[in-house]
């Protein structure tokens, strides 16, 4: 059997401390693949504090008990991967099928959307772009888009609406870029109209304060992947509390509600979508209700 590389035991000890901090703060489990990229993710923090490696950082965390340092480490370890119109077929289904059904059934002309685990905001901005490109259809409607994430750094960027050239090239059509973004140095900034449409909030899915009442469309994509089965059940129960009989829940391509609780089932109309358990094919077009 080959011997482990020098320092491997120390690295693993430091990694356990750092991954324990991440789990305690966010509920996320650091996968083995992400753990071995840990030092790369934390390099800016190591540089800023004049530290040699992650075992020095782990020792500092244990010694200083500095909430700001804890927050910086958690922000660095979170996976904030996102892109505009990620999984384009999902946005096409939202635009062509889900939103028209909600509009048909919604009597109070209010559309409420929650993007949970929104990262740096591309998902929420993609939804806002689709809605603004269809202004005539939504004339006279009140549209509310709530976008939440555990990462303070991600939410700060999302609120600012500033994206690099590489960011806007990933999924954003040239026409939408020209129409809804303006040059900002070497970057691009979402227009004030788009930014006003979205309420970005720093929030924790396990201690939520931002969501209120019920949402017609809930997106929690590529978030459950990082949680234990028990934590996934907690999140799905939270989403159920903020949905109604006509709500639609969308998860990531590799995620499912199967075996994760009793609140949702596969949607009878929208492929890959989920509905509250109370929803059946016979009442799919029935009246919606809202509390709060």
SEKE-84837 format. One line per field, with one value per residue (C-alpha): residue number from 1; x, y, z. Coordinates in pm, 1 decimal. Example, Ala and Ser with C-alpha at 12.3 -4.5 7.8 and 13.67 -1.06 7.14 Angstrom:
2
pos	c(1_2)
u	c(1230.0_1367.0)
v	c(-450.0_-106.0)
w	c(780.0_714.0)
This chain:
292
pos	c(1_2_3_4_5_6_7_8_9_10_11_12_13_14_15_16_17_18_19_20_21_22_23_24_25_26_27_28_29_30_31_32_33_34_35_36_37_38_39_40_41_42_43_44_45_46_47_48_49_50_51_52_53_54_55_56_57_58_59_60_61_62_63_64_65_66_67_68_69_70_71_72_73_74_75_76_77_78_79_80_81_82_83_84_85_86_87_88_89_90_91_92_93_94_95_96_97_98_99_100_101_102_103_104_105_106_107_108_109_110_111_112_113_114_115_116_117_118_119_120_121_122_123_124_125_126_127_128_129_130_131_132_133_134_135_136_137_138_139_140_141_142_143_144_145_146_147_148_149_150_151_152_153_154_155_156_157_158_159_160_161_162_163_164_165_166_167_168_169_170_171_172_173_174_175_176_177_178_179_180_181_182_183_184_185_186_187_188_189_190_191_192_193_194_195_196_197_198_199_200_201_202_203_204_205_206_207_208_209_210_211_212_213_214_215_216_217_218_219_220_221_222_223_224_225_226_227_228_229_230_231_232_233_234_235_236_237_238_239_240_241_242_243_244_245_246_247_248_249_250_251_252_253_254_255_256_257_258_259_260_261_262_263_264_265_266_267_268_269_270_271_272_273_274_275_276_277_278_279_280_281_282_283_284_285_286_287_288_289_290_291_292)
u	c(0.0_149.6_216.7_2.3_178.9_364.0_125.8_-183.3_-294.8_-254.7_-441.1_-723.5_-745.3_-763.4_-1015.3_-1238.8_-1233.9_-1314.2_-1581.4_-1732.3_-1757.2_-1926.6_-2179.1_-2254.4_-2317.2_-2492.8_-2590.9_-2374.9_-2160.2_-1822.0_-1777.4_-1439.0_-1386.6_-1456.6_-1241.8_-931.7_-992.2_-1026.2_-682.0_-731.8_-1064.8_-912.8_-593.2_-708.1_-782.7_-447.4_-273.1_-470.8_-373.2_-16.0_-86.1_109.2_-162.2_-502.4_-376.3_-250.7_-595.3_-770.9_-551.1_-636.1_-1008.1_-984.5_-770.2_-928.7_-1301.2_-1340.0_-1695.4_-1577.1_-1304.8_-1557.5_-1787.3_-1504.4_-1409.2_-1769.5_-1816.3_-1500.1_-1605.8_-1959.1_-2015.5_-2150.1_-2154.4_-2427.7_-2501.0_-2772.1_-3056.6_-2888.7_-3067.0_-3239.4_-3517.4_-3629.1_-3661.2_-3848.1_-4093.7_-4133.9_-4198.3_-4420.9_-4609.2_-4577.7_-4621.8_-4918.3_-5092.4_-5026.3_-5150.7_-5467.8_-5547.6_-5422.6_-5725.9_-5553.3_-5303.4_-5006.5_-4714.8_-4478.5_-4152.0_-3886.0_-3534.6_-3389.1_-3011.4_-2982.5_-2601.2_-2481.0_-2823.9_-2812.8_-3123.4_-3330.0_-3208.1_-3291.1_-3648.6_-3672.8_-3547.7_-3809.1_-4084.4_-3966.9_-3939.4_-4307.8_-4427.0_-4757.8_-4865.5_-4795.7_-4938.8_-5121.5_-4968.0_-4773.1_-4460.3_-4250.2_-3922.3_-3749.0_-3393.6_-3209.4_-2870.0_-2658.0_-2348.4_-2318.3_-2060.5_-2290.0_-2584.2_-2370.7_-2271.5_-2627.8_-2762.1_-2494.6_-2586.8_-2228.5_-2104.3_-1782.7_-1757.4_-1718.6_-2035.6_-2253.4_-2118.8_-2247.3_-2610.0_-2705.4_-2819.9_-2650.8_-2986.8_-3066.8_-2718.7_-2756.5_-3114.8_-3083.5_-2718.9_-2485.5_-2104.3_-1943.1_-1568.3_-1461.1_-1779.1_-2152.9_-2420.9_-2788.6_-3015.9_-3195.1_-3525.8_-3404.9_-3247.6_-3567.8_-3764.2_-3569.8_-3549.2_-3209.7_-3178.1_-2907.5_-3095.8_-3044.4_-3281.6_-3252.9_-3333.4_-3537.4_-3655.1_-3693.2_-3980.7_-4336.4_-4672.4_-4699.3_-4517.9_-4655.6_-4317.5_-4035.3_-3687.5_-3440.3_-3202.5_-2872.0_-2902.2_-3024.2_-2722.8_-2501.9_-2726.9_-2781.0_-3115.6_-3247.8_-3156.4_-3316.1_-3638.8_-3619.3_-3577.4_-3865.9_-4092.1_-3993.9_-4074.7_-4407.3_-4496.1_-4447.4_-4642.1_-5008.9_-5213.3_-5123.3_-4755.6_-4480.0_-4145.1_-3838.4_-3526.1_-3192.7_-3153.3_-2987.1_-3234.2_-3567.7_-3835.1_-3857.9_-3773.1_-3728.8_-4068.7_-4440.2_-4505.3_-4446.5_-4508.5_-4425.2_-4629.5_-4906.0_-4840.7_-4484.9_-4208.0_-3942.7_-4160.5_-4319.0_-4653.8_-4791.0_-4927.9_-5280.6_-5259.8_-5418.1_-5484.8_-5851.4_-5776.7_-5460.3_-5643.5_-5838.4_-5827.9_-5510.8_-5499.9_-5245.7_-5181.0_-4968.2)
v	c(0.0_339.8_580.5_898.5_1213.1_1416.1_1645.0_1452.5_1386.8_1755.4_1856.8_1617.7_1753.3_2111.5_2010.9_1857.5_2182.2_2392.8_2157.6_2144.0_2523.8_2517.0_2253.8_2431.4_2763.6_2645.1_2279.1_2197.2_1884.9_1935.4_1658.1_1489.1_1662.1_2005.1_1930.3_1875.1_2210.4_2379.8_2538.4_2694.7_2843.9_2979.1_3117.2_3484.1_3451.2_3284.6_3570.5_3839.9_3700.8_3604.7_3235.1_2951.6_2687.9_2573.1_2413.9_2761.6_2897.5_2624.8_2705.9_3076.5_2998.3_2794.7_3055.6_3388.0_3308.9_3595.1_3602.7_3802.2_3547.7_3266.6_3440.6_3496.0_3127.4_3012.9_3247.4_3109.7_2746.7_2786.1_2673.7_2985.1_2834.1_2998.0_3122.4_3306.1_3085.8_2777.2_2474.0_2671.7_2414.7_2490.6_2861.9_2780.3_2568.1_2847.9_3101.5_2891.4_2669.5_2747.7_3125.4_3121.8_2865.5_3076.9_3386.8_3207.5_3098.5_3394.6_3608.4_3890.7_3965.4_3905.9_3682.2_3572.7_3390.3_3265.9_3177.4_2990.3_2949.9_3218.5_3245.0_3559.7_3625.5_3503.9_3286.0_3570.7_3812.3_3555.2_3535.8_3914.9_3941.6_3695.1_3884.6_4225.2_4094.5_4002.3_4331.6_4341.6_4007.0_4124.9_4475.3_4563.3_4276.6_4307.1_4093.4_3999.7_3810.3_3710.2_3575.5_3440.0_3287.5_3198.9_3364.3_3731.0_3782.3_3630.2_3845.8_4160.6_4086.9_3998.6_4326.0_4523.1_4339.9_4356.1_4067.0_4001.8_3957.1_3583.1_3577.8_3748.1_3524.0_3219.7_3188.6_3551.3_3635.5_3936.6_4108.6_4076.1_4194.1_4511.3_4570.7_4504.5_4568.2_4864.9_4874.9_4912.8_4947.2_4610.1_4450.3_4479.5_4600.1_4503.4_4798.3_4972.3_4836.9_4478.5_4539.4_4695.9_4382.8_4156.3_4156.2_3998.5_3884.3_3711.4_3422.2_3071.9_2795.9_2643.5_2970.0_3153.7_3509.5_3643.5_3439.1_3530.5_3395.4_3168.5_3171.1_3064.4_2951.0_2824.5_2745.5_2562.0_2425.1_2253.5_2332.3_2005.5_1821.7_1950.7_1852.4_1534.2_1354.5_1496.7_1850.3_1799.9_1703.7_2021.2_2237.3_2068.8_2123.0_2490.1_2517.9_2345.5_2598.6_2875.9_2715.2_2657.5_2402.6_2557.1_2631.6_2480.9_2376.0_2333.0_2150.6_2084.9_1812.9_1575.5_1638.6_1481.7_1484.6_1103.6_964.5_1316.1_1370.0_1373.4_1734.4_1723.7_1490.6_1500.4_1769.9_1631.3_1891.5_2022.8_1772.9_1787.8_2010.1_1928.4_2015.4_2016.4_1677.2_1820.3_1892.2_1627.7_1627.7_1701.9_2021.1_2136.9_2435.8_2516.7_2841.1_2934.9_3066.3_3277.8_3362.5_3643.1)
w	c(0.0_-91.8_193.0_206.7_91.6_352.8_540.3_429.1_787.9_877.3_561.3_642.8_997.8_871.9_606.5_873.5_1072.5_766.2_632.8_983.6_982.9_641.9_751.6_1079.8_902.7_585.3_615.2_313.8_309.3_145.2_-109.2_-149.1_-485.0_-339.2_-31.7_-246.0_-418.9_-82.1_-71.8_-415.8_-309.4_10.8_-144.4_-136.0_236.8_302.1_118.5_299.9_640.4_552.7_608.4_451.4_411.1_529.4_851.6_950.9_863.6_1063.5_1363.7_1329.4_1314.6_1634.2_1807.3_1707.5_1696.4_1449.2_1302.1_999.4_920.8_962.1_712.9_462.2_477.6_433.3_135.2_-26.1_21.9_-111.0_-467.4_-640.5_-988.6_-1195.6_-1545.1_-1735.6_-1862.6_-1719.2_-1867.8_-2140.3_-2182.3_-1825.7_-1903.2_-2224.3_-2023.4_-1768.6_-2045.5_-2273.6_-2027.2_-1657.9_-1656.5_-1899.3_-1673.3_-1364.5_-1545.4_-1650.9_-1294.4_-1094.7_-1017.0_-829.7_-1109.8_-881.7_-975.9_-696.1_-769.8_-526.9_-644.8_-343.8_-351.3_-617.9_-602.2_-785.1_-933.6_-1292.8_-1248.8_-1107.3_-1375.5_-1645.3_-1513.6_-1502.4_-1862.6_-1987.0_-1807.3_-1930.0_-2287.0_-2257.1_-2109.6_-2295.8_-2148.6_-1793.0_-1823.7_-1501.7_-1304.1_-980.6_-1015.0_-712.6_-746.2_-423.7_-459.8_-155.5_-82.9_220.7_70.5_164.4_-112.4_-374.6_-266.6_-274.0_-634.0_-728.4_-587.0_-770.6_-1091.7_-1220.9_-1434.2_-1621.1_-1996.7_-1937.4_-1723.3_-1984.2_-2259.6_-2072.4_-2178.7_-2237.3_-2591.3_-2751.2_-2795.7_-2425.7_-2331.1_-2537.9_-2424.2_-2051.0_-1960.0_-1983.3_-1994.0_-1652.8_-1704.7_-1841.3_-1705.1_-1763.0_-1523.5_-1524.3_-1597.9_-1307.9_-1444.6_-1401.5_-1062.4_-927.7_-1017.7_-780.8_-401.3_-324.6_36.6_237.7_398.9_535.2_423.1_772.0_950.4_685.7_734.2_381.7_231.7_326.3_218.8_-83.3_-416.9_-754.3_-888.8_-668.2_-802.0_-580.1_-841.3_-768.2_-398.1_-244.5_-389.0_-108.3_184.0_382.1_323.0_651.0_546.5_205.5_378.3_588.6_277.6_95.7_396.7_393.8_23.2_85.4_355.2_100.6_-184.7_-260.6_-452.4_-788.4_-723.0_-936.1_-786.1_-1006.3_-885.9_-1057.1_-1318.3_-1071.1_-788.3_-699.2_-430.6_-439.1_-98.0_42.5_205.5_136.6_40.3_-337.1_-629.2_-999.5_-1170.7_-1394.4_-1665.6_-1648.9_-1715.4_-1444.8_-1226.6_-892.0_-736.4_-384.2_-286.0_-280.1_-653.8_-878.5_-1254.2_-1180.4_-992.8_-1172.7_-1314.9_-999.6_-806.8_-624.3_-271.2_-89.3_274.2_409.9)
